[in-house]
Structure formats: C-alpha cells, structure tokens
Amino acid sequence: MMLSVCQNSDVCLCKSYGNQREKKLIPKTKNHITMIGITDNDETVIAWNSTASDVIYGGQKLQTINSATVAVEADYFIA
C-alpha cells in the first residue's frame, strides 16, 4: 500500500492492482482519509475470509462486529 496526499484529504491510501488479502481498520483518530485503487480499471480488491462464527482465542466466536474486512470508525472517509 502506498500513502500519499490527495486533494481534499489529509492522507490517501492507494491500493495497487489485484487482490489484497488483508484486514484494514481506520480508527476514529484518523479522520479525512481517502482510499483509492490505482489502476485504469476497477480491478483492485481488498478481501479477507473472516466470519462471525470463526472461533478465536479461548474458544470465543469472532462475532459480526469483528469480522469486517474494512472497518471505518473515522469521520470523513472516502473510498
């Protein structure tokens, strides 16, 4: 992932071409973020494979709130 300055944003997260296998959290302290794919077409994908029923530490389930691939808690987020 590349960070750069975007017009009307404090930070721009630029995702490269192809499938990105990762989880992303934009915390509430990181306002004015823009995330864009840097390709000539719409072939940038962020994917993960969590489900609410996945078992995590101590046998507890992940739950829906923690299963997001991209979670945004901040204000003024643009994708």
N, C-alpha and C positions, 0 to 999 in steps of 0.2 A: 504494500500500500504506500502511496506517495502523499505527503502533506504539502499543500501549497496555499497561497492566498487567493481567494475567489472574490469577485466583485460582490459587495453587499454581505459578506460573511467574514467572520474572524478567521476561520480555518476551513479548508476544503480537504475532504478525504477523497482522493482519486483512486478508484479501483481499476486495475488493469483488466485486459481482455480475458475471458474464460471463466471457469468455475473457481470460486474462492471458498474453500472448506474451512470456515471459522465462525465463531460466535462474536458478536460485537455488542458492546454496551456503551451508549453515550450517556454519561452520568449527568445529573441535574446541574452540576457545577460547570459544564461545558456548553454554554449557550452559543447560538449563532454558528452552527456547524452546517456545512453543505457536503453531501456525499454524491459523487457522480461517477459514472463509468467512463473511462477514457478510450472509447472506441468509436469507429464510424457507424456502428450499428448497435443494436440492443443485445449484445452477447456477453454482458458482464453479469454474473450470477453469484450471489452470496448464499451458501447453503450449509445446513448442519442437519443432524439427524436425531435431535432430542425430542422426546415425547413426555407428556405429563406423567405417564406410568413408568418411566425409567426409574430404576432403583439406584439410589446414591448412597452416601455414607450412612452406616448404621441401619441399613435396610429401609430407610425412608424413601418415599417417592419424590421425584423431581417437582411435580405439580405444574400446572399450566403457567403460572406466573414466572417460573424459571426455565421454561422450555423454548423461549423465543430465540430465533436465530439473530435478529437485530432488535435490540430493546433501546428505546429512546426515552430518557427521563428529562432531558433538557428542553428549554424553550427555544423557539425559532429554528427548528431543524428542518432542512430541505433535502429531499432525495430526488 
